[in-house]
Amino acid sequence: MARNVHLVGSVPLANAREVFETVSAALGERLKRLPDGETGERGDWITCLEPIFGQNPAFVKSGEFFRVHESGTGRERYALRPGLSPTDVRFGDLFYADVAKQSYAEFKRLRVAGKIPAGTKFQVDLVPAHSVIWLFLIEALHAPIDPIYNEALKREIDTLAAAIPHHDLAIQFDVASAVFARLERNEVSSYGRSKAEMQDTFANILVDLGNRVPADVDLLYHLCYGDSNHRHVVEPGRVRQSRIAANRAAGAAHSYAGAAQSRRRRLFRAAAAA
């Protein structure tokens, strides 16, 4: 029996056109959603996001270097500029929607030319705050800055939904190693004093972001342990924490007042697939 194929995002090719043509030729109608491969400067999604912090007037380098594991690349974190508080922080364009609109134009052109199967959706991958600020900000800023950054991410969702027809669009949230490293290591953090508290916090964040995605747009979650210098950030003993994360996100969606039944079904499907 033929099975469908899901690409989680990055593809090591030169540009979006090459990604669209190559994977469509190889996978054809088994590929229901097609990302642009996060090529070029976005090939390292960490480095490409640093200007959002380095060029933000609210932040200065802290002198604190952070590694996701002992052989990971060291990265200097940012702190607040003296005299400022978290409420002074603003994030502008995160550039996801700008890049996606360019890639979608190429996607449409190739689909009209018959090089992408009809019915394939254009997939955009977004990274929630907790997986970004873990790398770039000192620990004391994680809790207050997380909702501020995610508001900027929601504005990216709004721009995507306004620019790309909903029947053509899929939005995926990359739930990366910042979540699972904390859970596997059982590290007390600003997201919770225990695994259970952190799982609840992360689930509510993910559902809140998912609820910003219009109900007629495909919604997916990618649960990931990372790849820093060809190693997971933390090695999973088994997939239990990923399963719990998926189940808690699904449960949180049930508890949201007024959540549409169609929204809950889509979240369950995404969580199960992950």
Secondary structure, DSSP 8 states (H G I E B T S, - for coil): ----B---S---SSSHHHHHHHHHHHHGGGBSEEE----GGGGSHHHHHHHHHHT-TTEEEEEEEE-SSTTS--EEEEEE-TT--GGG------SHHHHHHHHHHHHHHHHHTTSS-TT-EEEEEE--HHHHHHHHB-GGGHHHHHHHHHHHHHHHHHHHHHHS-GGGEEEEEEE-HHHHHHHHHT--BTTBSSHHHHHHHHHHHHHHHHTTS-TTSEEEEEE----SSSS-SS--SSSHHHHHHHHHHHHHHHHSTT--HHHHHHHHHHHHH-
